[in-house]
Amino acid sequence: MVMGDLAFKALTGGLGVTTLYLATTFPVNVYRGLSWHSEQSYLRDYPTFAATARYWTEAFAKSASTGMEEKVQKLVEMGFPEDQVRSALNSVDGDENMALEKLCSGSG
């Protein structure tokens, strides 16, 4: 009877550990599967991939450069030379306030 109890406890303990392992790794494996499926669908359907890439570029990348041009224009209107404005903005990753500080301090 004691041997049966020990075997049962070992079995249920092992199942508990296995259940915890599967529960913690399941979301990761689902994400990996979805990522793989997404990659494969783009490989098979290049026009959809190209259209999606074009949309993301137009929606997000161009807006960032448009914002940069507005910052350049605003600082140029304050009387700073455009080349110095662009240099200052590039050196502070586009932070308009930091660029203004650099330009005012003469280090831009």
C-alpha positions in Angstrom: 0.0 0.0 0.0 2.8 2.4 0.8 4.6 1.7 -2.5 1.4 2.5 -4.4 1.0 5.8 -2.5 4.5 6.8 -3.3 4.1 5.9 -7.0 0.8 7.8 -7.1 2.4 10.9 -5.5 5.4 10.7 -7.9 3.1 10.5 -10.8 0.9 13.4 -9.8 3.9 15.5 -8.8 5.4 14.8 -12.3 2.1 15.7 -13.9 1.9 18.9 -11.9 5.4 20.0 -13.0 4.5 19.1 -16.6 1.3 21.1 -16.4 3.1 24.1 -15.1 5.7 23.9 -17.8 3.1 23.6 -20.5 1.1 26.4 -19.1 4.1 28.8 -19.0 5.4 27.9 -22.5 2.1 27.7 -24.3 1.7 31.5 -25.0 5.3 31.6 -26.3 4.7 28.7 -28.6 1.4 30.2 -29.9 3.2 33.5 -30.6 6.0 31.7 -32.5 3.5 29.8 -34.5 1.6 32.9 -35.4 4.8 34.7 -36.3 5.9 31.8 -38.5 2.4 31.7 -40.2 2.6 35.5 -40.8 6.1 35.2 -42.4 5.0 32.3 -44.6 1.9 34.2 -45.8 4.0 37.2 -46.8 6.4 34.9 -48.7 3.5 33.4 -50.7 1.6 36.6 -51.2 4.2 39.2 -52.2 1.7 41.9 -53.5 0.1 42.0 -50.0 3.5 42.2 -48.4 4.5 45.1 -50.7 1.2 46.9 -50.1 1.5 46.6 -46.3 5.2 47.8 -46.4 4.2 50.7 -48.6 1.3 51.6 -46.2 3.5 51.5 -43.1 6.2 53.6 -44.8 3.8 56.2 -46.0 1.8 56.3 -42.7 4.7 56.4 -40.3 8.1 57.0 -41.9 7.1 60.0 -44.0 5.2 61.6 -41.1 8.5 61.6 -39.0 10.4 63.3 -41.8 7.6 65.8 -42.3 7.8 66.6 -38.5 11.5 67.2 -38.9 10.9 69.6 -41.7 8.4 71.5 -39.6 11.0 71.7 -36.8 13.7 73.0 -39.2 11.3 75.6 -40.6 10.3 76.8 -37.1 14.0 77.1 -36.0 15.0 78.9 -39.2 12.2 81.4 -38.7 13.8 82.2 -35.3 16.8 83.4 -37.3 19.2 80.4 -37.2 20.9 79.2 -40.4 19.3 76.1 -41.9 22.5 74.1 -42.0 23.2 74.7 -38.3 19.5 73.9 -37.5 19.7 70.6 -39.3 23.0 69.7 -37.6 21.7 70.6 -34.2 18.5 68.6 -34.7 20.4 65.6 -36.0 22.8 65.7 -33.0 19.9 65.5 -30.6 17.7 63.0 -32.5 15.2 65.5 -33.5 14.5 67.0 -30.1 13.4 70.5 -30.9 14.0 72.0 -27.5 17.5 70.5 -27.1 18.4 71.7 -30.6 17.2 75.2 -29.6 19.4 75.1 -26.5 22.4 74.0 -28.7 21.8 76.8 -31.2 21.4 79.4 -28.4 24.5 78.3 -26.7 26.5 78.5 -29.9 27.4 74.8 -29.9 24.9 73.8 -32.6 
